[in-house]
Amino acid sequence: MTLEENYPGADRVIDEAVVDEIRDMLRSVILQGTGRMARVIKRPVYGKTGTTNDYTDAWFVGFDDRLAVGVWVGRDDHTPIGDKETGARAALPIWIEFMKNYR
């Protein structure tokens, strides 16, 4: 016997044309920008790298048609993680390995 079923609805909050534009921008990060290393994944992926000015944090947040994943690299005491340790160098390789192997 089922006591309750809940199927949450989804309301469109952003125009579809805007979503397409954002997706195109995030795809260009992979094809031509700081996320170029992710081209080794042989399916369309999208994402954005990030790095703080003093190299204390680096991240990559990306997605494909089924999954969104974020990777952050940093320290709790906010000390630098290393000279030139950017999102593309420190976080993106972790994201790539995960995305290559999750399917």
C-alpha positions in Angstrom: 0.0 0.0 0.0 1.4 3.4 -1.0 0.7 6.1 1.6 2.0 9.0 -0.5 3.7 9.7 -3.8 5.4 13.0 -4.6 6.4 14.0 -8.1 7.9 17.5 -7.9 7.1 19.7 -10.9 9.6 21.9 -12.7 8.9 25.4 -13.7 10.9 27.1 -16.5 12.7 30.0 -15.0 15.1 30.9 -17.8 14.1 31.3 -21.4 15.2 28.4 -23.6 17.2 30.8 -25.9 19.2 32.0 -22.9 19.9 28.4 -21.8 21.2 27.6 -25.3 23.5 30.6 -25.2 24.9 29.7 -21.8 25.4 26.1 -23.0 27.3 27.4 -26.0 29.5 29.6 -23.9 30.3 26.7 -21.5 31.0 24.4 -24.5 33.5 27.0 -25.9 35.4 26.7 -22.6 36.1 23.1 -23.6 36.6 23.6 -27.3 38.8 26.7 -27.2 39.4 27.9 -23.6 40.8 26.9 -20.3 39.0 23.6 -20.3 40.6 22.3 -23.5 42.1 19.3 -21.7 38.5 17.9 -21.4 38.3 17.3 -25.2 39.7 13.8 -24.4 36.1 13.0 -23.3 34.5 11.8 -26.5 31.1 13.3 -25.9 29.8 16.8 -25.5 30.8 18.3 -22.1 30.5 21.8 -20.8 32.1 23.7 -18.0 34.1 26.5 -16.4 37.4 26.7 -14.6 38.0 29.0 -11.7 41.0 30.2 -9.7 41.4 32.7 -6.9 44.0 35.5 -7.4 46.4 34.1 -4.8 46.1 30.5 -5.9 44.4 29.4 -2.6 41.4 27.8 -4.5 40.9 26.2 -7.8 37.8 24.6 -9.3 36.1 23.1 -12.3 32.4 22.8 -12.6 31.1 20.9 -15.6 28.3 18.7 -17.0 27.2 16.5 -19.8 23.7 15.5 -20.8 23.2 13.4 -17.6 25.4 14.7 -14.8 26.8 17.9 -13.3 30.0 17.6 -11.2 32.1 20.2 -9.4 35.7 19.7 -8.2 37.3 22.1 -5.7 41.0 22.0 -4.7 42.1 24.1 -1.8 43.1 24.1 1.9 41.1 24.9 5.0 43.6 27.5 6.1 43.6 29.4 2.8 47.3 28.9 2.1 48.2 28.7 -1.6 47.9 25.3 -3.2 51.0 26.0 -5.4 52.4 28.4 -7.9 50.2 28.6 -11.0 47.8 25.9 -9.7 44.8 27.0 -11.6 41.4 25.4 -12.0 42.6 24.0 -15.4 45.8 22.5 -13.8 44.6 21.4 -10.4 40.8 20.6 -10.6 40.1 19.8 -14.3 42.2 16.6 -14.4 40.3 15.2 -11.5 37.0 16.1 -13.2 38.1 14.5 -16.5 39.0 11.2 -14.8 35.7 11.1 -13.0 33.7 11.9 -16.2 35.6 9.4 -18.3 34.8 6.6 -15.9 31.3 7.3 -14.6 29.4 5.9 -17.6 
